[in-house]
Amino acid sequence: METKAIPGFRKTAETFTAGAKTLPQRYLISPEIFAREQERIFSNQWLCVGHQSQIPKPGDYLMQEVAG
């Protein structure tokens, strides 16, 4: 079996790309945008919140809060 080496952490200065852009600040701080993301991402698909080993017996269950 072939194994691949995991690349080491690279600092931002080493990976900087001229002309690259980031999202406008409003996407990072807007409560309205965050609420839309929560609705569109977290409420419409399954999310892994635990492992079967955390549920010891049939009939037991696990509760987790996801994204508030």
N, C-alpha and C positions, 0 to 999 in steps of 0.2 A: 504494500500500500504506500502510495506517495503522500508525503506530508508537505504542506506549504508553511513557510515561516510567516508569522504574523508581523506585519510592518510596525515599526516603532511609532510612537507619537511624534507628529511633526508640528512644530510651532507655526503660528499664523504667518510670521515673517518668511518662513520657508515655503509656504504654500500660497502666498499672495499672488493674485492674478490681476494684472493691470486691466482696468476697465470693468472689473466685476462689480456687480451691484447687489445690494441687499434690499429687503423689503422696507418700505417706508415705515417710519417709527409708529404710525397709528396702528399698524398690524400687530405691534408688540405690546401696546399699552391700552388699547381700546376695550372697555368692558363689553361694548356691543359686538365687536368682532369676536371676542372670546366666547360670548354667549352663543353666537352663530356656530362657531367651531365646535363647541360642546354638543350642540344639538345635531349638527351634521355628521360629526365624527363618532362621538361616544354613545349616542342614543340609537344609532341605526345599524350597528354591527356588533357581533360578539367580541368580547375582550377577555383575554386570559387574565384572571385575577388570583389564581391559586393553582395548586397541584393536588391531584387525587390523594396524595399521602397526607394532606391536611384534613381529610375527611375520614375519620377512623372507622365508622360503621355505616352500613346501609341505613338510609333515613336521616343521617346527619347532614348538615349543610354548612356552607361557608358564606359569610356575608362580607362584602368589601364596599367601601365608598370609592367611586371613581370620579375624579375631576369635580369634586364638590357636590 
